[in-house]
């Protein structure tokens, strides 16, 4: 996320402007749910809170989610009740890694302990959480990746997306790949976040793909076992069924899981 293009200039719309547009869409098109696809939504926590407080003050009967991910270090658990009251039912958290060493490498000031507290509060309030993680940074070791796997499994996140680092032109990581001779003659266009073709200084591309598949499968199996326990149902499922969008989203996930079973596709794994 740290590139030469980010954070040089940053312009946002005012809370009033955002709220006016939401009201316009509600009144003219009957919109009842909004998705904030802004991964910098909490760069200015005061603005984010002003938008939520404005939704409440204006009496906007809506539901919304920030599924794309928010600035984790700008989110405090004390903010969550207001966000929930304004209609938020799902929150994306780009945590990226469970290794403090890797967080320092990618210049991301995520506080891992604090983030666990935020997830715990989200579960209490009935807010779905989605965590994004990345493995395969240039100097990551087996120990670093295991830290990420362990963090995922203890996080109590509802959903996890695990990706593999890719050297994008313009990013500082691209220069590291180039310096270490990991790019080859030309970048590999067919390499993806889900199936990399880049080696690192520690792992081959094949090993990274296997690690991703195994970590994802392990998390999903453990997550299902966690949720079907009586204590898991009471702690992690029932709080999310107290709102209309919470019920709707839960049924959608059940339908998708059932479809995969009927289609003969694995429920677990990637």
Buried (B, 14 or more C-beta within 10 A) or exposed (E): BEBEEEEEEEEBEEBEEBBBEBBEBBEEEEEBEBEBEBBBBBBBBEBBBBBBBBBEEEEBEBBBBBBBBBBBBBBBBEBBEBBBEBBBBBBBBBBBBBBEBBBEBBEBEBEBEBBBEBBBBBBBBBBBBBBBBBBBBBEBBEEBBBBBBEBBBEBBBBBBBBBBBBBEEEBBBBBBBBEEEBBEEEBBEEBEBBBBBBBBBBBEBEBBBEBBBEBBBBBBEEBEEBBEEEEBEEBBBEBBBEBEBBEEBBEEEEEEEEEEEEEEEEEEEB
